Amino acid sequence: MRINRKSACSILGLLAVVCAALALLSSSASAEVASPDSAEFCNNNTVNNVQKCFGVARQMNEVIGIGHQTGVCVGYDTTQGSCAPVENPAVAYPPLGTYQPWIIGTASASTTFTAVAGVVE
């Protein structure tokens, strides 16, 4: 059987499209179990001890927050997790489910923070 150059390019192009589609499907399936690092919430906000920042509801079993100028507390829905001093992680471990994570400061001074919530195996 003789295959001309045009047919070979078409076959290779089709093979590339199929491989790309399979790669996208496999990466989206692995996103169901995401690490908290990929699920930040309340980006570019500050909190203090009266300003709570709520993230978007998501499937999760862990919430972590770190305050950079003061300490923070974290939680989900109406449940409070732990509080921690500045630059130390505050954590909450809800049972796997869909919750709205939140973070609040521990002092009247505002603090920037890093907050993540997601599913950890």
Secondary structure, 3 states (H helix, E strand, C coil): CCCCHHHHHHHHHHHHHHHHHHHHHHHHHHCCCCCHHHCECCCCCEECCCCEEECCCEEECEEEEEECCCCEEEEECCEEEEEECCCCEEEECCCCEEECEEEEECCCCCEEEEEEEECCC
